[in-house]
Amino acid sequence: MEIRSPACKAPLTGKLCEDPSCPTCRKAKSLFKVKELLKSENFSGSAPGVFVGHYGYPHLNVGILSPPERTERAWLYDAPRHWALSNMQIPEIIDCRTSLINSRFKAQVKDVNRFLSMGQEVAMASKPVDVEINLEKKPRFSFQTDAVINPMGPNAALKDAKITENPKISGKVDKVVSGTDWKAGEAITYLFSNEFDENFLSRLLSIGNVGLKHSRRLVPTRWAITATDDVLAKHLIKEIKDFPSMDYTAFSGEYLGNHYLILCFPEVYSYELFEMYASPLNPDAPSIMSDYEPYDGRKSYAEETAGGFYAARLAIAEKLKAMKRQASVLALRFITEAYEVPLGVFVVREAARKAMQNRPITFSSLELIETYAKHYISRKFNISFDAIARESQLLAQIKHQQKLSEFV
């Protein structure tokens, strides 16, 4: 679901409003600080990540992301999981992302060249890599936001670059990168089971570091994020389907103005996501969007809720596996006015994780959990649960699908 970025809260006076909570002002100030640090086209920095664009496929922009100085805190600029665990807010995240210069070059998806090899080493490293960057000209100081990828700061064409230290690479990462007989999905799930997070894994996939030797290629970052969420969740769901069903259970929580109510029903696995605005953030958007996945899985991409469908599903699957339970899961996402700037699909994933980590409420019947949901979302968001229930394929299955036990 797309979020429209707001304008400055100031009236049309030609000046910024200076409100520290205004994302437009915070963005402008952050870009100004970076501009002051970058005195020329040459700089030394600590690169925490890479970025692969999607325009012009199969000829893509590939960027090495680095602040214009060496700093021990560079890892923080590309650490969505840490942002959520630390409860970082929108202004702080904007500060982090505007600090990164996207030094980019063109590459074909199956290219092998020096800059690309550098990017692959940066993506593999366990901590930011010291680099020296020489740009064609000073960056264009802009700040771009998106519903899927993390915000992007200034960018400029790369003229030359070199790594000035030996990257610190985990033995497990080296194992799957050098072992070209691993399929990409196998490599990702192996590293995930060894506590590498999805942000790191999507970088490896995006820059062409994993997969069978003949299949490795660049994958646009926005595609790699969703593909990683999808692969990891499917891996977990395969295990979840062997677990007993859980009770009627409700989880709730929020992060950065994204609120989740997640309802679990004592049935075999299925999953449905509804997304809606709890305030008139974007009057041009449909009021409610949803996608559904039955027990056997989807056959097509989740068009309405897009990357949010896969990100929330991963968070839910993680918790179900930890509980050793399966369920039919109805996830309701409410986007409030507090979510002023789209920061990427990580917000969806982390908001769902926070909800699933909170203490749940259990119920003895379908009627009770539905009554709870009606009162909850009516009181909090002034939205009717009945409108959701009428559209829900998952609830229709639960209420009307005949079960084998009825014939015994």
Secondary structure per residue as TSV (DSSP state, phi and psi in degrees):
chain	resnum	aa	ss	phi	psi
A	1	M	-	360.0	128.0
A	2	E	-	-80.1	141.1
A	3	I	-	-114.9	130.4
A	4	R	-	-81.3	128.0
A	5	S	-	-70.0	136.8
A	6	P	-	-81.9	158.0
A	7	A	-	-83.8	171.0
A	8	C	-	-58.9	146.5
A	9	K	S	-74.2	-11.2
A	10	A	S	-71.2	154.1
A	11	P	-	-67.6	171.2
A	12	L	S	-75.5	73.4
A	13	T	S	-109.0	-5.5
A	14	G	S	87.9	-2.6
A	15	K	S	-119.1	155.0
A	16	L	-	-76.8	159.1
A	17	C	-	-80.0	-16.8
A	18	E	-	68.1	10.2
A	19	D	-	-74.7	120.4
A	20	P	T	-62.1	-18.8
A	21	S	T	-89.4	-6.3
A	22	C	-	-76.8	117.5
A	23	P	H	-65.3	-31.0
A	24	T	H	-66.1	-44.8
A	25	C	H	-65.3	-43.1
A	26	R	H	-61.7	-41.6
A	27	K	H	-62.0	-46.4
A	28	A	H	-61.1	-43.4
A	29	K	H	-66.8	-39.2
A	30	S	H	-64.5	-43.9
A	31	L	H	-64.3	-35.8
A	32	F	H	-64.0	-40.5
A	33	K	H	-62.9	-41.7
A	34	V	H	-65.9	-40.5
A	35	K	H	-61.3	-38.4
A	36	E	H	-65.9	-36.3
A	37	L	H	-71.5	-33.1
A	38	L	-	-91.2	94.1
A	39	K	-	-85.4	-20.8
A	40	S	S	-148.6	-175.1
A	41	E	S	-77.4	-9.3
A	42	N	E	-110.4	135.4
A	43	F	E	-156.5	161.0
A	44	S	E	-113.8	132.5
A	45	G	E	-144.5	-177.5
A	46	S	E	-119.1	108.5
A	47	A	E	-87.8	115.7
A	48	P	-	-92.1	-9.2
A	49	G	E	-169.6	-176.2
A	50	V	E	-134.5	165.7
A	51	F	E	-142.3	136.6
A	52	V	E	-121.0	119.2
A	53	G	-	-75.5	176.6
A	54	H	-	-121.8	-12.4
A	55	Y	T	-70.0	140.9
A	56	G	T	80.0	12.9
A	57	Y	T	-48.7	133.5
A	58	P	T	-93.7	10.1
A	59	H	E	-100.9	110.8
A	60	L	E	-119.8	154.5
A	61	N	E	-81.7	127.5
A	62	V	E	-117.9	129.6
A	63	G	E	-123.2	140.3
A	64	I	E	-95.1	121.2
A	65	L	E	-94.2	125.4
A	66	S	E	-156.2	141.9
A	67	P	-	-70.3	159.6
A	68	P	S	-79.5	26.4
A	69	E	S	-159.4	158.3
A	70	R	-	-81.3	131.7
A	71	T	-	-151.4	144.2
A	72	E	T	-70.9	-15.1
A	73	R	T	-97.0	10.0
A	74	A	G	-60.8	-31.2
A	75	W	G	-58.0	-30.1
A	76	L	G	-67.9	-22.2
A	77	Y	G	-74.7	-12.7
A	78	D	G	-138.9	58.1
A	79	A	-	-138.6	67.2
A	80	P	H	-57.0	-36.9
A	81	R	H	-63.0	-42.7
A	82	H	H	-66.7	-38.3
A	83	W	H	-55.7	-44.7
A	84	A	H	-71.1	-44.1
A	85	L	H	-61.8	-32.1
A	86	S	T	-89.2	0.3
A	87	N	T	57.0	38.1
A	88	M	-	-64.6	142.8
A	89	Q	-	-100.8	173.7
A	90	I	H	-55.7	-47.3
A	91	P	H	-59.4	-38.5
A	92	E	H	-68.0	-38.4
A	93	I	H	-67.9	-39.2
A	94	I	H	-60.2	-42.9
A	95	D	H	-57.7	-43.7
A	96	C	H	-61.8	-50.2
A	97	R	H	-73.7	-32.1
A	98	T	H	-71.4	-13.9
A	99	S	T	-77.5	-10.4
A	100	L	-	-97.6	125.7
A	101	I	E	-88.6	127.5
A	102	N	E	-92.1	94.0
A	103	S	E	-87.5	104.8
A	104	R	E	-117.4	157.2
A	105	F	E	-142.3	162.5
A	106	K	E	-90.5	141.0
A	107	A	E	-149.5	145.8
A	108	Q	E	-82.7	150.8
A	109	V	T	-58.0	-24.9
A	110	K	T	-112.3	21.3
A	111	D	-	-64.2	155.1
A	112	V	-	-133.5	112.9
A	113	N	-	-149.4	175.6
A	114	R	H	-64.9	-46.0
A	115	F	H	-62.7	-40.7
A	116	L	H	-65.5	-39.6
A	117	S	H	-61.4	-38.1
A	118	M	H	-62.6	-45.9
A	119	G	H	-60.5	-37.5
A	120	Q	H	-67.2	-37.3
A	121	E	H	-66.9	-40.5
A	122	V	H	-61.7	-42.7
A	123	A	H	-66.4	-32.0
A	124	M	H	-78.2	-23.7
A	125	A	-	-68.7	145.2
A	126	S	S	-79.9	-15.3
A	127	K	S	-144.3	160.4
A	128	P	-	-54.1	143.7
A	129	V	E	-103.9	131.9
A	130	D	E	-70.1	129.7
A	131	V	E	-134.9	156.2
A	132	E	E	-114.0	127.9
A	133	I	E	-118.7	136.0
A	134	N	E	-125.5	114.2
A	135	L	E	-95.9	157.1
A	136	E	S	-63.2	-39.9
A	137	K	S	-157.9	172.0
A	138	K	-	-60.8	149.2
A	139	P	-	-64.1	156.4
A	140	R	B	-84.2	117.6
A	141	F	-	-85.3	89.9
A	142	S	-	-128.1	168.8
A	143	F	-	-138.4	117.5
A	144	Q	B	-112.2	137.7
A	145	T	-	-119.3	159.5
A	146	D	B	-158.2	154.9
A	147	A	S	-75.4	-17.6
A	148	V	S	-111.2	-54.8
A	149	I	S	-87.3	158.9
A	150	N	-	-65.8	153.6
A	151	P	-	-55.3	150.0
A	152	M	B	-117.7	139.0
A	153	G	-	-97.4	-149.7
A	154	P	-	-61.7	151.1
A	155	N	E	-137.4	155.2
A	156	A	E	-159.7	155.7
A	157	A	E	-69.9	135.6
A	158	L	E	-84.1	129.3
A	159	K	E	-96.9	-45.1
A	160	D	E	-157.7	157.5
A	161	A	E	-160.4	154.7
A	162	K	E	-153.4	150.8
A	163	I	E	-87.5	132.5
A	164	T	-	-107.9	12.4
A	165	E	S	-151.8	166.3
A	166	N	-	-81.1	117.9
A	167	P	-	-61.3	142.1
A	168	K	-	-89.3	109.8
A	169	I	-	-119.3	127.6
A	170	S	-	-62.1	145.0
A	171	G	H	-60.7	-34.7
A	172	K	H	-68.4	-38.6
A	173	V	H	-66.5	-45.1
A	174	D	H	-59.8	-35.2
A	175	K	H	-60.5	-45.9
A	176	V	H	-82.0	-26.3
A	177	V	H	-76.3	-43.2
A	178	S	H	-78.5	-24.1
A	179	G	-	-85.6	95.3
A	180	T	T	-82.4	10.8
A	181	D	T	-101.2	7.9
A	182	W	S	-88.4	129.3
A	183	K	-	-69.0	154.3
A	184	A	H	-58.3	-43.2
A	185	G	H	-63.4	-39.3
A	186	E	H	-65.1	-42.4
A	187	A	H	-63.3	-44.1
A	188	I	H	-65.2	-46.3
A	189	T	H	-68.5	-33.1
A	190	Y	H	-63.0	-46.8
A	191	L	H	-69.5	-35.6
A	192	F	H	-62.3	-40.5
A	193	S	H	-68.5	-15.6
A	194	N	T	-104.1	24.7
A	195	E	T	72.0	27.9
A	196	F	-	-90.4	131.2
A	197	D	-	-81.5	168.5
A	198	E	H	-66.0	-27.5
A	199	N	H	-65.8	-44.9
A	200	F	H	-62.9	-43.0
A	201	L	H	-67.4	-38.7
A	202	S	H	-66.6	-30.9
A	203	R	H	-62.9	-46.0
A	204	L	H	-59.9	-43.9
A	205	L	H	-66.3	-42.5
A	206	S	H	-63.7	-40.8
A	207	I	T	-86.8	2.6
A	208	G	T	82.1	30.6
A	209	N	-	-90.1	-13.2
A	210	V	S	-129.4	159.0
A	211	G	S	118.0	170.0
A	212	L	-	-60.9	149.9
A	213	K	G	-52.8	-45.8
A	214	H	G	-77.9	-11.9
A	215	S	G	-100.4	-9.4
A	216	R	-	-68.1	135.1
A	217	R	-	-162.7	166.4
A	218	L	-	-69.3	140.9
A	219	V	-	-126.7	124.5
A	220	P	-	-50.0	138.3
A	221	T	H	-53.9	-41.5
A	222	R	H	-63.3	-35.3
A	223	W	H	-73.1	-39.3
A	224	A	H	-65.6	-36.0
A	225	I	H	-61.7	-50.0
A	226	T	H	-67.6	-39.2
A	227	A	H	-62.4	-40.5
A	228	T	H	-65.1	-46.7
A	229	D	H	-57.1	-41.6
A	230	D	H	-67.1	-48.4
A	231	V	H	-62.0	-45.7
A	232	L	H	-66.3	-42.7
A	233	A	H	-64.9	-42.5
A	234	K	H	-60.7	-37.9
A	235	H	H	-62.4	-43.6
A	236	L	H	-69.8	-41.3
A	237	I	H	-63.8	-34.7
A	238	K	H	-57.6	-39.8
A	239	E	H	-73.1	-41.3
A	240	I	H	-58.2	-35.1
A	241	K	T	-64.4	-14.1
A	242	D	T	-90.2	-7.7
A	243	F	S	-87.4	157.6
A	244	P	-	-69.5	159.0
A	245	S	B	-73.6	150.1
A	246	M	-	-91.6	172.8
A	247	D	-	-74.2	172.3
A	248	Y	E	-62.4	118.2
A	249	T	E	-141.1	140.5
A	250	A	E	-122.2	131.1
A	251	F	E	-115.8	149.8
A	252	S	E	-150.6	153.6
A	253	G	E	173.5	173.1
A	254	E	E	-152.1	161.9
A	255	Y	E	-152.8	130.8
A	256	L	T	51.8	42.6
A	257	G	T	79.9	6.7
A	258	N	E	-107.1	113.0
A	259	H	E	-109.0	136.5
A	260	Y	E	-119.4	136.0
A	261	L	E	-117.1	118.4
A	262	I	E	-118.0	115.5
A	263	L	E	-104.9	125.6
A	264	C	E	-112.6	132.9
A	265	F	E	-117.4	145.2
A	266	P	S	-75.9	69.5
A	267	E	S	-134.3	175.9
A	268	V	S	-66.3	162.9
A	269	Y	S	-58.7	132.3
A	270	S	E	-159.0	167.9
A	271	Y	E	-151.8	136.9
A	272	E	E	-141.6	136.6
A	273	L	E	-119.1	130.6
A	274	F	E	-114.0	135.4
A	275	E	E	-123.1	136.8
A	276	M	E	-155.1	157.3
A	277	Y	E	-87.0	132.2
A	278	A	S	-91.8	5.8
A	279	S	S	-160.5	164.0
A	280	P	-	-77.6	60.4
A	281	L	S	-67.6	-38.3
A	282	N	-	-143.0	87.9
A	283	P	T	-65.1	-17.6
A	284	D	T	-81.1	-14.8
A	285	A	S	-84.8	151.9
A	286	P	-	-59.1	146.3
A	287	S	S	-70.5	-35.4
A	288	I	E	-135.6	133.2
A	289	M	E	-128.7	148.1
A	290	S	E	-153.1	155.9
A	291	D	E	-143.4	150.3
A	292	Y	E	-129.4	144.7
A	293	E	E	-130.0	117.5
A	294	P	-	-77.4	-177.5
A	295	Y	T	-55.3	-40.0
A	296	D	T	-82.5	-0.8
A	297	G	-	93.5	168.7
A	298	R	-	-84.7	152.7
A	299	K	S	-103.4	-8.3
A	300	S	S	-143.1	167.6
A	301	Y	-	-66.6	145.4
A	302	A	-	-76.5	93.5
A	303	E	T	-70.7	-37.4
A	304	E	T	-77.8	-48.2
A	305	T	T	-96.8	-8.8
A	306	A	T	51.8	-133.3
A	307	G	H	-60.6	-27.1
A	308	G	H	-61.6	-32.2
A	309	F	H	-60.0	-45.8
A	310	Y	H	-78.1	-34.5
A	311	A	H	-67.5	-46.5
A	312	A	H	-67.0	-36.8
A	313	R	H	-61.3	-39.1
A	314	L	H	-62.4	-45.7
A	315	A	H	-60.3	-41.5
A	316	I	H	-69.1	-43.0
A	317	A	H	-63.0	-37.3
A	318	E	H	-57.8	-44.9
A	319	K	H	-70.2	-41.3
A	320	L	H	-61.6	-40.3
A	321	K	H	-64.9	-43.2
A	322	A	H	-61.6	-33.8
A	323	M	H	-84.5	-10.3
A	324	K	T	55.0	49.6
A	325	R	-	-138.9	153.8
A	326	Q	B	-117.0	163.0
A	327	A	-	-165.1	160.3
A	328	S	E	-86.6	125.6
A	329	V	E	-118.5	122.0
A	330	L	E	-106.9	110.7
A	331	A	E	-104.5	128.3
A	332	L	E	-116.4	118.6
A	333	R	E	-105.8	125.5
A	334	F	E	-114.0	118.9
A	335	I	E	-97.8	118.0
A	336	T	-	-102.6	173.8
A	337	E	T	-64.0	-19.2
A	338	A	T	-66.4	-21.2
A	339	Y	-	-87.0	80.6
A	340	E	-	-80.6	-25.2
A	341	V	S	-134.7	131.0
A	342	P	-	-66.3	126.5
A	343	L	B	-115.3	3.5
A	344	G	-	110.8	166.0
A	345	V	T	-71.7	-12.2
A	346	F	H	-58.7	-31.1
A	347	V	H	-62.5	-40.9
A	348	V	H	-62.5	-48.5
A	349	R	H	-60.9	-46.2
A	350	E	H	-73.9	-33.4
A	351	A	H	-65.4	-41.2
A	352	A	H	-65.6	-39.2
A	353	R	H	-61.8	-44.4
A	354	K	H	-61.6	-39.4
A	355	A	H	-62.4	-46.4
A	356	M	H	-70.5	-20.2
A	357	Q	H	-85.6	-16.9
A	358	N	S	-75.0	160.4
A	359	R	-	-65.6	126.7
A	360	P	-	-82.9	169.2
A	361	I	E	-116.3	131.8
A	362	T	E	-106.9	153.9
A	363	F	E	-134.2	159.7
A	364	S	S	-96.1	-7.5
A	365	S	S	-155.1	163.7
A	366	L	H	-63.0	-40.0
A	367	E	H	-62.1	-40.3
A	368	L	H	-68.9	-41.4
A	369	I	H	-70.0	-33.7
A	370	E	H	-68.7	-40.0
A	371	T	H	-62.3	-42.4
A	372	Y	H	-60.0	-46.7
A	373	A	H	-61.2	-41.5
A	374	K	H	-59.5	-49.2
A	375	H	H	-67.7	-38.8
A	376	Y	H	-61.8	-53.8
A	377	I	H	-79.4	-23.9
A	378	S	H	-69.6	-43.7
A	379	R	H	-68.9	-43.3
A	380	K	H	-81.1	-38.2
A	381	F	H	-126.8	-1.5
A	382	N	-	56.5	41.7
A	383	I	-	-121.0	142.0
A	384	S	-	-85.2	124.6
A	385	F	H	-67.2	-28.6
A	386	D	H	-60.5	-37.2
A	387	A	H	-64.1	-36.4
A	388	I	H	-70.4	-46.3
A	389	A	H	-60.1	-36.2
A	390	R	H	-64.8	-30.9
A	391	E	H	-92.6	-10.0
A	392	S	-	-77.7	118.5
A	393	Q	H	-71.0	-34.4
A	394	L	H	-64.8	-46.8
A	395	L	H	-66.1	-35.4
A	396	A	H	-63.0	-40.4
A	397	Q	H	-62.9	-45.6
A	398	I	H	-62.7	-41.9
A	399	K	H	-82.4	-29.0
A	400	H	H	-118.6	-15.9
A	401	Q	-	-74.5	126.1
A	402	Q	-	-69.5	144.4
A	403	K	-	-113.5	154.1
A	404	L	G	-58.4	-33.6
A	405	S	G	-62.0	-22.1
A	406	E	G	-71.8	-19.4
A	407	F	G	-98.1	-3.7
A	408	V	-	-90.5	360.0
